[in-house]
């Protein structure tokens, strides 16, 4: 797991209703992982991180995860597409968001059903919006 530390932010002056749920961000580029994790943390989500599919599978087997956000080409020759398929076998309703800088999208035969692809470079607001939508639709 990539260590992720975040200094506590000052509380906003307006009422803030944080989102609930745990997001697993799987990304082998530390800076990109930190940006995604921080954006989701700022929205009130609990965020876990992994640098490859092996680390992600260990987390999925020991933690309750509400959404998988994964890069496709990961460290140690692991693969986010295969990770999502294995995760869905164990958690059939798990929402999945794929991302990649080397692809424009995924074919329906590659991706798990009801998943979303967000190409890199993405804006953090995009992943926050996609996460909100997927978790709201799941409820």
BAMAR-327046 format. One record per residue (C-alpha): residue number from 1; residue in three letters; z, x, y. Coordinates in Angstrom, 3 decimals. Layout:
# residues N
ATOM, NUM, ala, Z, X, Y
...
***
This chain:
# residues 139
ATOM, 1, unk, 0.000, 0.000, 0.000
ATOM, 2, unk, -0.811, 1.334, 3.436
ATOM, 3, unk, 2.344, 1.611, 5.510
ATOM, 4, unk, 2.171, -0.729, 8.460
ATOM, 5, unk, 4.736, -0.638, 11.205
ATOM, 6, unk, 4.736, -2.885, 14.202
ATOM, 7, unk, 7.152, -2.821, 17.118
ATOM, 8, unk, 8.655, -6.235, 17.828
ATOM, 9, unk, 6.894, -7.931, 20.693
ATOM, 10, unk, 8.639, -9.793, 23.475
ATOM, 11, unk, 8.868, -13.509, 22.839
ATOM, 12, unk, 6.326, -15.549, 24.801
ATOM, 13, unk, 7.524, -17.811, 27.590
ATOM, 14, unk, 5.907, -20.848, 25.945
ATOM, 15, unk, 6.885, -22.429, 22.625
ATOM, 16, unk, 5.185, -20.584, 19.790
ATOM, 17, unk, 4.674, -22.191, 16.427
ATOM, 18, unk, 3.768, -19.366, 14.080
ATOM, 19, unk, 1.370, -19.971, 11.266
ATOM, 20, unk, 2.762, -19.773, 7.801
ATOM, 21, unk, 1.357, -18.016, 4.811
ATOM, 22, unk, 0.878, -14.571, 3.377
ATOM, 23, unk, -2.408, -12.750, 3.839
ATOM, 24, unk, -3.420, -9.767, 1.715
ATOM, 25, unk, -5.725, -7.474, 3.692
ATOM, 26, unk, -7.625, -5.060, 1.448
ATOM, 27, unk, -9.345, -2.373, 3.504
ATOM, 28, unk, -9.722, 1.359, 2.866
ATOM, 29, unk, -10.294, 2.319, 6.508
ATOM, 30, unk, -6.756, 2.627, 7.894
ATOM, 31, unk, -7.664, 1.838, 11.505
ATOM, 32, unk, -9.659, -1.268, 10.554
ATOM, 33, unk, -6.862, -2.378, 8.232
ATOM, 34, unk, -4.292, -1.978, 10.989
ATOM, 35, unk, -6.386, -3.981, 13.476
ATOM, 36, unk, -6.847, -6.873, 11.054
ATOM, 37, unk, -3.211, -6.835, 9.971
ATOM, 38, unk, -1.925, -6.722, 13.541
ATOM, 39, unk, -4.129, -9.643, 14.621
ATOM, 40, unk, -2.812, -11.770, 11.744
ATOM, 41, unk, 0.797, -10.665, 12.301
ATOM, 42, unk, 0.469, -11.689, 15.946
ATOM, 43, unk, -0.402, -15.197, 14.739
ATOM, 44, unk, 2.790, -15.386, 12.681
ATOM, 45, unk, 1.360, -14.703, 9.239
ATOM, 46, unk, 3.091, -12.424, 6.763
ATOM, 47, unk, 0.617, -9.613, 6.063
ATOM, 48, unk, 0.430, -7.278, 3.078
ATOM, 49, unk, -2.092, -4.438, 2.938
ATOM, 50, unk, -3.832, -2.443, 0.222
ATOM, 51, unk, -6.399, 0.349, 0.379
ATOM, 52, unk, -8.202, -0.482, -2.858
ATOM, 53, unk, -8.573, -3.147, -5.522
ATOM, 54, unk, -6.009, -1.534, -7.833
ATOM, 55, unk, -3.293, -1.704, -5.153
ATOM, 56, unk, -4.360, -5.242, -4.292
ATOM, 57, unk, -4.091, -6.412, -7.898
ATOM, 58, unk, -0.576, -4.995, -8.136
ATOM, 59, unk, 0.378, -6.958, -5.020
ATOM, 60, unk, -1.287, -10.134, -6.287
ATOM, 61, unk, 0.702, -9.911, -9.523
ATOM, 62, unk, 4.045, -9.489, -7.755
ATOM, 63, unk, 3.762, -11.454, -4.478
ATOM, 64, unk, 2.786, -14.950, -3.466
ATOM, 65, unk, -0.465, -14.577, -1.517
ATOM, 66, unk, -2.105, -17.469, 0.320
ATOM, 67, unk, -5.372, -15.777, 1.339
ATOM, 68, unk, -7.275, -12.663, 0.263
ATOM, 69, unk, -9.155, -10.805, 3.019
ATOM, 70, unk, -11.116, -7.991, 1.395
ATOM, 71, unk, -13.691, -5.398, 2.237
ATOM, 72, unk, -16.403, -5.199, -0.411
ATOM, 73, unk, -16.785, -1.436, -0.890
ATOM, 74, unk, -13.324, 0.037, -1.303
ATOM, 75, unk, -11.703, 3.385, -1.996
ATOM, 76, unk, -11.683, 4.920, -5.461
ATOM, 77, unk, -14.925, 3.109, -6.294
ATOM, 78, unk, -13.178, -0.237, -6.433
ATOM, 79, unk, -14.914, -3.390, -5.355
ATOM, 80, unk, -13.787, -6.412, -3.360
ATOM, 81, unk, -16.209, -8.735, -5.141
ATOM, 82, unk, -14.739, -7.915, -8.559
ATOM, 83, unk, -11.233, -8.115, -7.062
ATOM, 84, unk, -11.884, -11.633, -5.762
ATOM, 85, unk, -13.211, -12.799, -9.136
ATOM, 86, unk, -10.144, -11.422, -10.954
ATOM, 87, unk, -7.818, -12.916, -8.339
ATOM, 88, unk, -9.468, -16.321, -8.671
ATOM, 89, unk, -8.981, -16.311, -12.452
ATOM, 90, unk, -5.230, -16.047, -11.849
ATOM, 91, unk, -5.162, -18.153, -8.643
ATOM, 92, unk, -8.062, -20.642, -8.779
ATOM, 93, unk, -7.444, -22.071, -5.280
ATOM, 94, unk, -6.966, -18.733, -3.488
ATOM, 95, unk, -9.092, -18.648, -0.317
ATOM, 96, unk, -11.178, -15.476, -0.029
ATOM, 97, unk, -12.709, -13.817, 3.008
ATOM, 98, unk, -15.131, -10.967, 2.328
ATOM, 99, unk, -16.165, -8.381, 4.878
ATOM, 100, unk, -18.575, -5.464, 4.884
ATOM, 101, unk, -20.355, -3.189, 7.300
ATOM, 102, unk, -23.143, -2.499, 4.849
ATOM, 103, unk, -24.262, -6.048, 4.027
ATOM, 104, unk, -25.413, -9.133, 5.857
ATOM, 105, unk, -23.832, -11.486, 3.354
ATOM, 106, unk, -23.325, -12.302, -0.312
ATOM, 107, unk, -25.367, -14.380, -2.665
ATOM, 108, unk, -23.708, -17.419, -4.240
ATOM, 109, unk, -23.770, -15.635, -7.600
ATOM, 110, unk, -21.812, -12.659, -6.205
ATOM, 111, unk, -19.163, -14.482, -4.194
ATOM, 112, unk, -16.454, -16.742, -5.501
ATOM, 113, unk, -16.906, -20.398, -4.590
ATOM, 114, unk, -15.671, -21.651, -1.233
ATOM, 115, unk, -15.366, -18.142, 0.190
ATOM, 116, unk, -16.400, -16.854, 3.603
ATOM, 117, unk, -18.257, -13.679, 4.570
ATOM, 118, unk, -17.535, -12.013, 7.941
ATOM, 119, unk, -19.800, -9.031, 8.713
ATOM, 120, unk, -18.447, -5.872, 10.324
ATOM, 121, unk, -17.947, -5.161, 13.056
ATOM, 122, unk, -15.992, -8.339, 13.564
ATOM, 123, unk, -13.774, -9.465, 16.397
ATOM, 124, unk, -10.154, -9.987, 15.412
ATOM, 125, unk, -10.423, -13.482, 16.895
ATOM, 126, unk, -13.053, -14.237, 14.220
ATOM, 127, unk, -10.784, -13.353, 11.323
ATOM, 128, unk, -7.889, -15.245, 12.874
ATOM, 129, unk, -10.062, -18.367, 13.263
ATOM, 130, unk, -11.444, -18.104, 9.720
ATOM, 131, unk, -7.926, -17.641, 8.345
ATOM, 132, unk, -6.629, -20.689, 10.240
ATOM, 133, unk, -9.543, -22.799, 8.983
ATOM, 134, unk, -9.249, -21.749, 5.347
ATOM, 135, unk, -5.497, -22.211, 5.188
ATOM, 136, unk, -5.641, -25.541, 7.033
ATOM, 137, unk, -8.312, -26.794, 4.599
ATOM, 138, unk, -6.203, -25.664, 1.652
ATOM, 139, unk, -3.138, -27.628, 2.752
***
